[in-house]
Amino acid sequence: MTDQDITPSEDTHLREYLLEMSQYYSTPHLLLLVGSNLNFEKSDYHYQQLQSLIDQFNSVNPDIELGLSTLSFYDEMVGRHDAAMYHYEYDFMPHTDNGQRYFTGAFSSRPNLKQAIREASQTLHAAQKLYLG
């Protein structure tokens, strides 16, 4: 399994979160952004751990299917549905390294990746702000 298996209460919390968030999406596909470039210095290890947690969650929640995806695949799946999509052009995710200085994005050396992540984050966070208040 993993270094730390998902507990029943964490499983329930994630399940409840996914069911709640599904009310605010216009397709059956939800996007959950995980980690950042600072979390994935050992990406193989982190992805193996994440996949193991996903497998564990899926084994006890047959009506919900979690999976790893790329932004392009997610976009393709969402595009198969005739659903209105919202567009927001601002960054909701400023970061701080000491509580006093703020910056947006940590992928400054990879502008295409930064832009794709920012656009996906904007859509997700805009929907959350609009529908969750």
Rosetta blueprint (number, residue, H / E / L):
1 M L
2 T L
3 D L
4 Q L
5 D L
6 I L
7 T L
8 P H
9 S H
10 E H
11 D H
12 T H
13 H H
14 L H
15 R H
16 E H
17 Y H
18 L H
19 L H
20 E H
21 M H
22 S H
23 Q L
24 Y L
25 Y L
26 S L
27 T L
28 P L
29 H L
30 L L
31 L L
32 L L
33 L L
34 V L
35 G L
36 S L
37 N L
38 L L
39 N L
40 F L
41 E L
42 K L
43 S H
44 D H
45 Y H
46 H H
47 Y H
48 Q H
49 Q H
50 L H
51 Q H
52 S H
53 L H
54 I H
55 D H
56 Q H
57 F H
58 N H
59 S H
60 V H
61 N L
62 P L
63 D L
64 I L
65 E L
66 L L
67 G L
68 L L
69 S L
70 T L
71 L H
72 S H
73 F H
74 Y H
75 D H
76 E H
77 M H
78 V H
79 G H
80 R L
81 H L
82 D L
83 A L
84 A L
85 M L
86 Y L
87 H L
88 Y L
89 E L
90 Y L
91 D L
92 F L
93 M L
94 P E
95 H E
96 T E
97 D L
98 N L
99 G L
100 Q L
101 R L
102 Y E
103 F E
104 T E
105 G L
106 A L
107 F L
108 S L
109 S L
110 R L
111 P H
112 N H
113 L H
114 K H
115 Q H
116 A H
117 I H
118 R H
119 E H
120 A H
121 S H
122 Q H
123 T H
124 L H
125 H H
126 A H
127 A H
128 Q H
129 K H
130 L H
131 Y H
132 L H
133 G L
